[in-house]
Amino acid sequence: MTTALHTDTRLPADIAAVRDEIIEIARGYGLDFFQTNFEVVDYEEMSMLAAYGGFPQRYPHWRFGAQYEELMKGYSYGLQKIYEMVINTDPSYAYLLGCNEMTDQKLVIAHVYGHVDFFKNNAWFQPTNRRMLDQMANHAARVHRYIDRFGYENVEEFIDACLSLEDLIDPHSPHIVRSEAPAAARRSLDTPAAEAPELERRFASKHYLDPYINPPDVLKRESEERMKAEKDREASRSFPDEPQRDVLMFLIEHAPLREWQRDVLSIIRNEAYYFAPQGQTKIMNEGWASYWHSTIMTKHALTDAECICYADHHSGTMATSQQRLNPYKMGIELFRDIEERWNKGQFGAEYEACDDVREKEKWDKQLGLGRQKIFEVRRIHNDVTFIDTFLTPEFCAKHKMFSFAYNDAENTYEIASREFEKIKRQLLFALTNHGRPFIRVKDGNFRNRGELLLHHQFEGIELKQDYAQDTLRNLQKLWSRPVHIETVIDDAPVYISFDGTSHEIKKK
């Protein structure tokens, strides 16, 4: 599948005029965004771009074609319509649907500038590659070369296996260091402890206090214990030293892959890290863009004739249901709530200590700090910290929020509770790691037989066994030896294993 974007990137004069007007309004509010290039496309082109994640070129794979067909059929049946798309690059690129009314084009352009401001300034997007448009093209060229050399079916089958594992990354690793730097000096295992006394000192001390602060017999015993542990670890050849969450990196470094396979896996991992911040900030990102398109449209850009059209489309975007959380609605309302609270001074120890409901409702210190606060929130938070920090009982009551549970007898989901703590807990549980299980590499030489052991961080919800078995099957294709995952089923710790031919579940 290839895209055929218009070669003339100049916008129609009326849309260009709207864009220039909205740029000035947005900058007047303090929004700070990359240069944004708009392209007007038809729905077929928009569907192609959406299937590719917003990029005009990706490596060849059947899933992009499947997504394209799904989008086109949804549009043909009147089930869905993509109004806009924007990608996180510098400069940014955004796509407008040519059949949209001018009201929609205004709304979309304002929404896009909200997104680009978020991309540029939110801390969770800072490590991302702002030249990903070129990088995606480079990835596509490399995969095409491998297809020419090794055959389409071989490459596609390997990409299938890699894509089933693309979520097994550590999305926080670009922001923190997971392991300590190696020691400046490390004593050989064969060196007696007495020959390296300075390396074994536990605490700095005056020479006359050293026998008391660093007792030689204690240091010698600890040194012997360390030597024994290191020899045992060397004998077992167990690795990594600590569970590693970035499973893809572990496979790149240790799996018996051919060079082209290692390169393809690195491409999948690179793109997974690029898209990770979008999953971490979905509510905030859409809420921020919606807040600004709403502000710009209602206060500046709308004509009297456009009010009904705008209200209809904006309300459709903000619509909620009992079956799902609408990130647009949740985000915009929480940003508005933060702005109102900081304008009125409804925060801090004095406000929290007040137990009079009526007094809290009328609380207004007229601080006017709301706009400053939401810009600060936009800069430093992701969805989990956003909800954890700013969701309040009053907000949940105002918006009639509830937690839900599955009723086995009725075979349906139903309201389980309206208690704030349960609502917040369920929201945070769903948002943490995008609701997916935490999986780590525990041992790359399990049972000293070169087998791979993963660990599932059990938090009360069991793995879906069909998903787990399919993932193990694909993981075994990369590792080439039996693979296992330790988890919990029916409150009992078990191993789910795949040896290349069949699955097995054993108690630990």
Long-range contacts (C-beta under 8 A, 24 or more apart in sequence): 1-48, 1-51, 1-60, 1-64, 1-65, 1-68, 3-45, 3-48, 3-49, 3-52, 3-56, 3-57, 4-45, 5-39, 5-41, 5-45, 5-56, 6-39, 6-40, 6-41, 9-37, 9-39, 11-38, 11-40, 12-40, 14-102, 15-40, 15-96, 15-102, 15-105, 15-109, 18-102, 18-105, 18-106, 18-109, 18-301, 19-109, 21-300, 21-301, 22-106, 22-109, 22-110, 22-113, 22-296, 22-301, 23-113, 25-296, 25-300, 25-301, 26-110, 26-113, 26-114, 26-117, 26-292, 26-296, 29-292, 29-295, 29-296, 30-371, 30-375, 31-113, 31-114, 31-117, 31-292, 32-117, 32-120, 32-121, 33-92, 33-113, 33-116, 33-117, 33-119, 33-120, 34-89, 34-90, 34-91, 34-92, 34-116, 34-119, 34-120, 34-130, 35-90, 35-91, 35-92, 36-86, 36-91, 36-92, 36-93, 36-94, 36-112, 36-113, 36-116, 37-91, 37-92, 37-93, 37-94, 38-94, 38-95, 38-96, 38-109, 38-112, 39-93, 39-94, 39-95, 39-96, 40-95, 40-96, 40-97, 40-98, 41-95, 41-96, 41-97, 41-98, 42-97, 42-98, 42-99, 43-72, 43-75, 43-81, 43-82, 43-97, 43-99, 44-72, 45-95, 46-82, 46-85, 46-95, 46-97, 47-71, 47-72, 47-75, 47-82, 49-85, 49-95, 50-82, 50-85, 53-87, 53-275, 54-85, 54-86, 54-87, 54-93, 54-95, 55-87, 55-132, 55-133, 55-136, 56-133, 57-136, 57-137, 57-140, 58-136, 58-139, 58-140, 59-139, 59-140, 59-142, 59-143, 59-144, 59-159, 59-267, 60-140, 60-143, 60-144, 60-147, 60-152, 60-156, 61-156, 61-159, 61-163, 62-156, 63-163, 83-107, 83-108, 83-313, 84-108, 84-111, 84-112, 86-112, 86-115, 86-116, 87-132, 87-133, 88-119, 88-125, 88-128, 88-130, 88-132, 88-274, 88-277, 88-278, 89-130, 89-131, 89-132, 89-133, 90-120, 90-130, 90-131, 92-116, 92-119, 93-133, 101-309, 102-306, 103-302, 103-306, 103-309, 103-310, 103-313, 104-309, 104-313, 106-297, 106-301, 106-302, 106-306, 107-293, 107-297, 107-310, 107-313, 107-314, 108-293, 110-292, 110-293, 110-296, 110-297, 110-301, 111-289, 111-290, 111-292, 111-293, 112-289, 113-292, 114-288, 114-289, 114-290, 114-291, 114-292, 114-293, 115-285, 115-288, 115-289, 117-288, 117-292, 117-378, 118-281, 118-284, 118-285, 118-288, 118-289, 118-378, 121-378, 121-379, 122-277, 122-281, 122-284, 122-285, 122-378, 122-379, 122-380, 122-381, 123-175, 123-379, 123-380, 124-175, 124-277, 124-280, 124-281, 124-382, 125-277, 125-281, 127-174, 127-175, 128-273, 128-274, 128-277, 129-270, 129-274, 132-274, 135-270, 135-274, 136-271, 139-267, 139-270, 139-271, 142-263, 142-264, 142-267, 143-264, 143-267, 146-260, 146-263, 146-264, 149-260, 150-260, 155-260, 155-264, 158-261, 158-264, 158-477, 159-264, 159-268, 160-474, 161-474, 161-475, 161-477, 161-478, 162-264, 162-265, 162-268, 162-474, 162-478, 163-268, 164-470, 164-471, 164-474, 165-247, 165-248, 165-251, 165-268, 165-471, 165-474, 165-475, 165-478, 166-248, 166-268, 166-269, 166-271, 166-272, 167-272, 167-434, 167-436, 168-246, 168-247, 168-248, 168-439, 169-245, 169-246, 169-247, 169-248, 169-249, 169-269, 169-272, 169-273, 169-276, 170-245, 170-246, 171-273, 171-276, 171-277, 171-279, 171-280, 171-433, 173-245, 173-246, 174-273, 178-244, 178-245, 179-242, 189-227, 189-230, 189-231, 189-234, 193-219, 193-220, 193-223, 193-224, 193-227, 194-220, 236-445, 236-448, 237-445, 237-448, 238-443, 238-444, 238-445, 238-448, 239-443, 239-444, 239-445, 240-441, 240-444, 243-440, 243-441, 243-442, 243-455, 244-440, 244-441, 245-438, 245-439, 245-440, 245-441, 247-439, 247-440, 247-441, 247-454, 248-272, 250-441, 250-444, 251-478, 251-479, 254-444, 255-478, 255-479, 255-480, 256-479, 256-480, 257-478, 261-478, 265-478, 277-382, 279-434, 280-382, 280-383, 280-384, 280-434, 281-382, 281-383, 282-327, 282-383, 283-327, 283-330, 283-331, 283-334, 283-383, 283-386, 283-387, 283-431, 284-331, 284-377, 284-378, 284-381, 284-382, 284-383, 284-386, 285-331, 286-327, 286-328, 286-331, 286-332, 287-327, 287-328, 287-330, 287-331, 287-332, 287-333, 287-334, 287-335, 288-331, 288-335, 288-378, 290-317, 290-318, 290-328, 290-331, 290-332, 291-331, 291-332, 291-335, 291-336, 291-374, 294-332, 322-404, 322-413, 323-413, 325-427, 325-430, 333-395, 333-399, 334-386, 334-387, 334-390, 334-391, 334-395, 335-374, 335-377, 337-390, 337-392, 337-395, 338-370, 338-373, 338-374, 338-377, 338-390, 339-370, 339-371, 339-373, 339-374, 340-370, 341-370, 342-367, 342-369, 342-370, 342-372, 342-373, 342-374, 343-367, 343-368, 343-369, 343-370, 345-369, 360-394, 383-431, 384-428, 384-431, 384-432, 387-424, 387-427, 387-428, 387-431, 388-424, 388-428, 391-423, 391-424, 391-427, 392-420, 393-420, 396-420, 396-423, 396-424, 429-459, 437-461, 437-463, 439-485, 442-486, 446-484, 449-481, 449-482, 450-481, 451-481, 451-482, 451-483, 451-484, 452-479, 452-481, 452-482, 452-483, 452-484, 453-483, 453-484, 453-485, 453-486, 454-483, 454-484, 454-485, 454-486, 455-485, 455-486, 456-485, 456-486, 456-487, 456-488, 458-487, 458-488, 462-487, 462-488, 462-489, 463-487, 463-489, 463-496, 465-489, 465-496, 465-505, 468-496, 469-496, 469-498, 469-503, 472-496, 472-497, 472-498, 472-503, 473-498, 473-503, 476-500
